[in-house]
Amino acid sequence: MSTTQVAPVNYWPDTACAKAFWGQRELPAYRRLLADTVAWLDPKPRQRWIDLGCGGGQLTRALWEKSHGTLAEIVALDCAAANEKAIRKLRDTMSPPAAAGQVRFLHADFSSGLADCPDDHFDGAVSGLAIQYAESFCSARGRWTSDAYDQLLGDVCRVLRPGGCFVFSVNVPEPSWLRVGLSGVWGFVRSPHPLYYLKNVWRMWSYGGWLKRQARAGRFHYLPAESVREKLSDAGFECIEHRLSFARQAYVLRCYKPAA
């Protein structure tokens, strides 16, 4: 009898999955989430920031524009190679213009941690509904664990400079994609391309079913806010706060690395 273990499907690196989530900016719930996240960002001139799980780069753009183009560097990191093209196109439309060295794409999977990022390098980190998908499977125990998620939080704290800020969003336990979809009815009415809008909503909804099933199995991490806050504290962060957003299907959190 064969003991070969079949690797679980992972859609995140796929081009089709990446493109499906490029259109989420049209959803009213996502626009609310983006606004709530950006409201907690305070980028300063000459700072360096990292966008974890950057996707199509909406938070990267927000950082750049909120700093009025004064940031020294934004690293947009994602496991989907297709997002390099999205970030390149985004950079060409930023105002004020950004040079390639100021906004750059890094193709990497943060489930393996941030080993290539030096200590105390970034002034801030941001992430939108992404870090909860850091995954790790323990063969000895035969189950998914939170090891990669915990390591990622620790790595974010490590790569931030003292006093550095981390702003991110994660889904609530058992998120209702139906509620998110229903909140987008007005988005359909107002969209200049309603059929494309519906196609994107359907694709994201389909991926949402896969995500919830995997979260129930322990692969992904849809946790209560207090559990996330506890993990952040264990990773070394302080001044932790959170709020609900995304049609009440996500938390936005902000925390800081202790100052030296």
Stockholm file with secondary structure:
# STOCKHOLM 1.0

chainA/1-260         MSTTQVAPVNYWPDTACAKAFWGQRELPAYRRLLADTVAWLDPKPRQRWIDLGCGGGQLTRALWEKSHGTLAEIVALDCAAANEKAIRKLRDTMSPPAAAGQVRFLHADFSSGLADCPDDHFDGAVSGLAIQYAESFCSARGRWTSDAYDQLLGDVCRVLRPGGCFVFSVNVPEPSWLRVGLSGVWGFVRSPHPLYYLKNVWRMWSYGGWLKRQARAGRFHYLPAESVREKLSDAGFECIEHRLSFARQAYVLRCYKPAA
#=GR chainA/1-260 SS CCCCCCCCCCCTTSHHHHHHHHGGGGSHHHHHHHHHHHHTCCCCTTCEEEEETCTTCHHHHHHHHHTTTCCSEEEEEESCTTHHHHHHHHHHHCSSCCCTTTEEEEECCGGGCCTTSCTTCEEEEEEESCGGGCCEEETTTTEEESHHHHHHHHHHHHHEEEEEEEEEEEECSSCCHHHHHHTTHHHHHHCSSHHHHHHHHHHHHHHHHHHHHHHHTTSSCCCCHHHHHHHHHHHTCEEEEEEEETTTTEEEEEEECCCC
#=GC SS_cons         CCCCCCCCCCCTTSHHHHHHHHGGGGSHHHHHHHHHHHHTCCCCTTCEEEEETCTTCHHHHHHHHHTTTCCSEEEEEESCTTHHHHHHHHHHHCSSCCCTTTEEEEECCGGGCCTTSCTTCEEEEEEESCGGGCCEEETTTTEEESHHHHHHHHHHHHHEEEEEEEEEEEECSSCCHHHHHHTTHHHHHHCSSHHHHHHHHHHHHHHHHHHHHHHHTTSSCCCCHHHHHHHHHHHTCEEEEEEEETTTTEEEEEEECCCC
//
